[in-house]
Amino acid sequence: MPTATYVFDANSLREIESAVPCKVFVTGEACDGQLRVTATSTSSPEALDNLHVVQKGDRLCLKWQPSLSRLTPTSLLIEIVADYTVFRGAKITNNGSGGLYLHHLPVAANLSLRQNGFGKIQLNALELSLGRLNCYTSGSGCVEVEAMSLNVDRLTCSTSGSGATKCLVAAVTADTIDCHIAGSGVVYFASAKALTATELVCRVAGSGTVAVAGAGSTKHLDINVAGSGCVHSDALVAHEVDVAIAGSGIVTIQAANNLKSNVMGSGVVRCVTPVPRSVAGKVTFIDSPGPMPTYPSSPLPDREPEFCTDFRGDDNCCIM
């Protein structure tokens, strides 16, 4: 099969930006300080001519510029292998309809994942220890983080539009978790073992949904809903809770000590019993929160079928 290879100095790169409407697989391994991009076409060699791979400053850029023959990139497989001894990814951006799959990629102390359009970014790691982790989805796409453990100072999950931002992590320790939605999208956070956070902030503007599944606790929970959106955080025991609703939104929580509610409109604040020590404002107490929204909740779920047979960057690969 026709193949094209591009080689860069891994130490000079900190960002990866993909704007190709196909799947791109990224991983880290020892490779002499290099970052290698290998593109394989299962059809015509002309498809490789439409792929442009360049370095701009500390950013690796992948672009698809179709020729007059209108070849589609569906027959392309793109693999990026970065030397884990020197490369530290700080910003990963995917533009358009393609998929960017990061498997045990070495990352910097502060990491930003940004999806623009209706494609997908998926980060898979065993352990993540970061200062900041920012996950942004703009449009109808998805950013998904899968890990067995996450230790982070500040985690931001933001969705603008109808897309989804998901964190599927077995055990989480964080100082601050910020969940923001503007539109009808979803922020979904699942911790199968335990989530421990000093502060959890949820902001919904529109009809979107923030859902927290699993088990855990937080010292302070701050929720603000403007519109018809929903927040399901009753999986966490929150010691101090402040809720504000403007509109018809629904908030379901579990409060241990102090609960303050401010509702303007037909919105509802539901608190799972037992009743907290101090309650101010309008609150409805329930014995059972009911079913959670149906999103995948297990860490490290099955991956998508179109996949390299060996994800470690070997030359022998195919599209299934």
C-alpha positions as CSV (number, residue, x, y, z in Angstrom):
1,M,0.0,0.0,0.0
2,P,1.3,3.5,-0.8
3,T,2.9,5.2,2.3
4,A,4.3,8.6,3.1
5,T,6.4,9.3,6.2
6,Y,7.2,12.7,7.8
7,V,9.8,13.1,10.5
8,F,10.1,16.0,13.0
9,D,12.2,16.9,16.1
10,A,9.9,15.8,18.9
11,N,11.6,18.2,21.4
12,S,10.5,21.2,19.3
13,L,6.8,20.3,19.3
14,R,4.2,20.9,22.0
15,E,0.9,21.0,20.0
16,I,-0.9,18.8,17.5
17,E,-3.6,20.2,15.3
18,S,-5.5,17.9,13.0
19,A,-7.9,19.1,10.3
20,V,-8.2,15.9,8.3
21,P,-11.6,14.1,8.0
22,C,-10.3,10.7,8.9
23,K,-9.0,8.8,11.9
24,V,-5.6,9.8,13.3
25,F,-3.9,7.6,16.0
26,V,-1.2,9.1,18.3
27,T,1.0,7.2,20.7
28,G,4.3,7.5,22.4
29,E,7.4,5.3,22.3
30,A,11.2,5.5,22.2
31,C,12.2,6.7,18.7
32,D,15.4,8.6,18.8
33,G,13.9,12.0,19.7
34,Q,11.7,12.0,16.7
35,L,8.0,12.5,16.0
36,R,7.0,10.4,13.0
37,V,3.8,10.8,11.0
38,T,3.0,7.8,8.7
39,A,0.1,8.0,6.3
40,T,-1.0,4.9,4.5
41,S,-3.5,4.8,1.6
42,T,-5.6,1.7,1.0
43,S,-6.6,2.9,-2.5
44,S,-4.9,5.4,-4.8
45,P,-1.5,7.0,-4.1
46,E,-3.0,10.3,-5.1
47,A,-4.8,10.4,-1.8
48,L,-1.5,11.0,-0.1
49,D,-0.9,14.1,-2.3
50,N,-3.9,15.7,-0.7
51,L,-2.5,15.3,2.8
52,H,-0.3,18.2,4.1
53,V,1.8,17.7,7.2
54,V,3.8,20.7,8.3
55,Q,5.4,22.3,11.5
56,K,4.4,25.8,12.5
57,G,6.4,26.9,15.5
58,D,5.9,24.3,18.2
59,R,2.7,23.0,16.5
60,L,2.3,20.0,14.2
61,C,-0.4,20.7,11.6
62,L,-2.3,18.0,9.5
63,K,-4.5,19.3,6.7
64,W,-6.5,17.7,4.0
65,Q,-6.6,19.8,0.7
66,P,-8.5,17.8,-1.9
67,S,-7.6,18.1,-5.5
68,L,-10.0,18.3,-8.5
69,S,-10.3,14.6,-8.5
70,R,-12.3,14.8,-5.3
71,L,-10.6,11.9,-3.6
72,T,-12.0,11.2,-0.2
73,P,-9.8,10.6,2.8
74,T,-11.7,7.5,4.1
75,S,-9.0,5.2,2.7
76,L,-6.3,6.9,4.7
77,L,-4.8,5.7,8.0
78,I,-2.6,8.2,9.8
79,E,-0.3,7.3,12.7
80,I,1.7,9.7,14.8
81,V,4.5,8.3,17.0
82,A,6.2,10.7,19.4
83,D,9.3,9.9,21.5
84,Y,8.0,9.8,25.0
85,T,11.4,10.7,26.4
86,V,11.3,14.3,25.0
87,F,7.8,15.0,23.7
88,R,5.2,16.6,26.1
89,G,1.9,17.4,24.4
90,A,0.3,20.6,25.8
91,K,-2.5,21.3,23.4
92,I,-4.3,18.9,21.1
93,T,-6.9,20.3,18.7
94,N,-9.1,18.5,16.2
95,N,-11.1,20.5,13.6
96,G,-13.9,19.0,11.6
97,S,-15.2,15.5,11.3
98,G,-12.1,13.4,11.8
99,G,-11.1,11.4,14.9
100,L,-8.0,12.0,17.0
101,Y,-7.1,9.0,19.3
102,L,-4.4,9.5,21.9
103,H,-3.0,6.3,23.4
104,H,-0.6,6.7,26.4
105,L,0.7,10.0,24.8
106,P,3.2,11.8,27.1
107,V,1.7,15.1,28.1
108,A,2.8,18.4,29.7
109,A,1.8,19.5,33.2
110,N,-1.1,21.5,31.7
111,L,-3.0,19.8,28.9
112,S,-5.8,21.2,26.7
113,L,-8.0,19.1,24.4
114,R,-10.2,21.0,22.0
115,Q,-12.7,19.6,19.5
116,N,-14.2,22.0,16.9
117,G,-16.9,20.5,14.6
118,F,-18.5,17.1,14.7
119,G,-15.4,14.9,15.1
120,K,-13.9,13.3,18.2
121,I,-10.9,13.4,20.5
122,Q,-10.2,10.4,22.7
123,L,-7.4,10.4,25.3
124,N,-6.6,7.0,26.8
125,A,-4.2,6.6,29.7
126,L,-3.6,4.5,32.7
127,E,-2.6,7.4,35.0
128,L,-2.8,11.1,34.6
129,S,-1.2,13.6,37.0
130,L,-1.7,17.2,35.9
131,G,-1.8,20.8,37.1
132,R,-4.6,21.6,34.7
133,L,-6.7,19.5,32.3
134,N,-9.0,21.5,30.0
135,C,-11.5,19.6,27.7
136,Y,-13.5,21.7,25.3
137,T,-16.1,20.7,22.7
138,S,-17.5,23.2,20.3
139,G,-20.2,22.0,17.9
140,S,-21.6,18.5,17.8
141,G,-18.4,16.6,18.4
142,C,-17.0,14.9,21.5
143,V,-14.0,15.0,23.8
144,E,-13.5,11.8,25.9
145,V,-10.9,11.1,28.5
146,E,-10.5,7.6,29.7
147,A,-8.1,6.7,32.6
148,M,-7.7,4.4,35.6
149,S,-6.6,7.4,37.8
150,L,-6.6,11.1,37.5
151,N,-4.9,13.5,39.9
152,V,-5.4,17.2,38.9
153,D,-5.4,20.6,40.4
154,R,-8.1,22.0,38.1
155,L,-10.3,20.1,35.6
156,T,-12.4,22.0,33.2
157,C,-15.1,20.2,31.0
158,S,-16.8,22.6,28.6
159,T,-19.4,22.0,25.9
160,S,-20.6,24.7,23.5
161,G,-23.4,23.5,21.2
162,S,-24.9,20.0,21.0
163,G,-21.7,18.0,21.6
164,A,-20.5,16.0,24.5
165,T,-17.5,16.2,26.9
166,K,-16.9,13.0,28.9
167,C,-14.5,12.0,31.6
168,L,-14.5,8.2,32.4
169,V,-12.0,7.7,35.2
170,A,-12.0,5.0,37.8
171,A,-10.5,7.2,40.6
172,V,-10.3,11.0,40.6
173,T,-8.6,13.5,43.0
174,A,-9.1,17.2,42.2
175,D,-9.0,20.5,43.8
176,T,-11.5,22.1,41.5
177,I,-13.8,20.6,38.8
178,D,-15.6,23.1,36.4
179,C,-18.4,21.8,34.2
180,H,-19.8,24.3,31.7
181,I,-22.5,24.0,29.0
182,A,-23.8,26.6,26.6
183,G,-26.5,25.0,24.5
184,S,-28.0,21.5,24.4
185,G,-24.8,19.5,24.9
186,V,-23.7,17.1,27.6
187,V,-20.9,17.1,30.2
188,Y,-20.7,13.6,31.7
189,F,-18.3,12.6,34.5
190,A,-18.1,9.0,35.7
191,S,-15.9,7.7,38.5
192,A,-16.4,4.0,39.2
193,K,-14.3,3.9,42.4
194,A,-14.1,7.3,44.0
195,L,-14.2,11.0,43.2
196,T,-12.7,13.4,45.7
197,A,-12.9,17.1,44.9
198,T,-12.6,20.2,47.1
199,E,-15.0,22.1,44.8
200,L,-17.4,21.2,42.0
201,V,-18.8,24.0,39.9
202,C,-21.6,23.3,37.3
203,R,-22.9,26.0,34.9
204,V,-25.6,25.3,32.4
205,A,-27.0,27.9,30.0
206,G,-29.6,26.4,27.8
207,S,-31.1,22.8,27.7
208,G,-27.9,20.9,28.3
209,T,-27.2,18.3,31.0
210,V,-24.4,17.8,33.5
211,A,-24.3,14.3,34.9
212,V,-22.0,12.8,37.5
213,A,-22.1,9.1,38.0
214,G,-20.3,6.7,40.4
215,A,-19.4,7.6,43.9
216,G,-17.5,10.3,45.8
217,S,-17.6,13.5,47.7
218,T,-16.9,17.2,47.5
219,K,-16.7,20.0,50.1
220,H,-18.5,22.6,48.1
221,L,-20.9,22.2,45.2
222,D,-21.9,25.4,43.3
223,I,-24.7,25.0,40.6
224,N,-26.2,27.6,38.3
225,V,-28.8,26.7,35.6
226,A,-30.2,29.3,33.2
227,G,-32.9,27.8,31.0
228,S,-34.2,24.2,30.9
229,G,-31.0,22.4,31.6
230,C,-30.4,19.7,34.2
231,V,-27.7,18.8,36.7
232,H,-27.5,15.3,38.2
233,S,-24.8,15.3,40.9
234,D,-26.6,13.1,43.5
235,A,-23.8,10.5,43.1
236,L,-21.6,12.8,45.1
237,V,-22.1,13.7,48.8
238,A,-21.6,17.5,48.9
239,H,-21.1,19.1,52.3
240,E,-21.9,22.7,51.3
241,V,-24.3,23.3,48.4
242,D,-25.4,26.5,46.6
243,V,-28.0,26.1,43.8
244,A,-29.4,28.9,41.6
245,I,-32.0,28.2,38.9
246,A,-33.5,30.8,36.5
247,G,-36.1,29.0,34.3
248,S,-37.4,25.5,34.2
249,G,-34.2,23.6,35.0
250,I,-33.9,20.5,37.3
251,V,-31.1,19.9,39.7
252,T,-30.7,16.7,41.7
253,I,-28.2,16.7,44.5
254,Q,-27.1,15.1,47.8
255,A,-26.2,17.5,50.6
256,A,-24.8,16.7,54.0
257,N,-24.5,20.0,55.9
258,N,-25.7,23.2,54.4
259,L,-28.0,23.7,51.3
260,K,-29.0,27.0,49.8
261,S,-31.5,27.2,47.0
262,N,-32.6,30.2,44.9
263,V,-35.2,29.4,42.2
264,M,-36.7,31.9,39.8
265,G,-39.3,30.3,37.5
266,S,-40.6,26.7,37.4
267,G,-37.3,25.0,38.1
268,V,-36.9,22.3,40.8
269,V,-34.2,21.5,43.3
270,R,-34.3,17.9,44.4
271,C,-32.3,16.7,47.3
272,V,-31.9,13.0,48.1
273,T,-32.6,12.2,51.8
274,P,-31.4,12.3,54.5
275,V,-32.2,16.0,55.0
276,P,-29.0,18.2,55.5
277,R,-28.5,20.0,58.7
278,S,-29.4,23.5,57.3
279,V,-31.7,24.2,54.4
280,A,-32.6,27.6,52.9
281,G,-34.9,28.2,50.0
282,K,-37.3,25.9,48.0
283,V,-36.2,22.3,48.0
284,T,-38.0,19.0,47.2
285,F,-36.7,16.0,49.2
286,I,-36.8,12.6,47.5
287,D,-35.9,9.1,48.7
288,S,-34.5,7.9,45.4
289,P,-33.1,10.1,42.6
290,G,-34.4,7.8,39.8
291,P,-32.5,6.6,36.8
292,M,-29.4,8.5,35.6
293,P,-29.2,9.6,32.0
294,T,-27.9,6.7,29.8
295,Y,-24.3,7.4,29.0
296,P,-21.4,4.9,29.1
297,S,-20.1,4.8,32.7
298,S,-17.3,2.2,32.7
299,P,-13.7,3.3,32.4
300,L,-11.8,2.2,29.4
301,P,-14.7,0.9,27.4
302,D,-14.4,-0.9,24.1
303,R,-12.8,1.2,21.4
304,E,-14.1,1.9,18.0
305,P,-13.6,-0.8,15.4
306,E,-11.7,1.2,12.7
307,F,-8.4,0.7,14.4
308,C,-4.8,-0.1,13.7
309,T,-4.1,-3.8,14.4
310,D,-1.2,-2.9,16.6
311,F,-1.6,0.5,18.2
312,R,2.1,0.8,19.2
313,G,3.1,2.4,16.0
314,D,4.4,-0.7,14.1
315,D,4.5,-0.6,10.4
316,N,2.0,-3.5,10.0
317,C,-1.4,-1.9,10.2
318,C,-4.7,-2.0,8.5
319,I,-8.2,-0.4,8.5
320,M,-10.8,-2.9,9.7
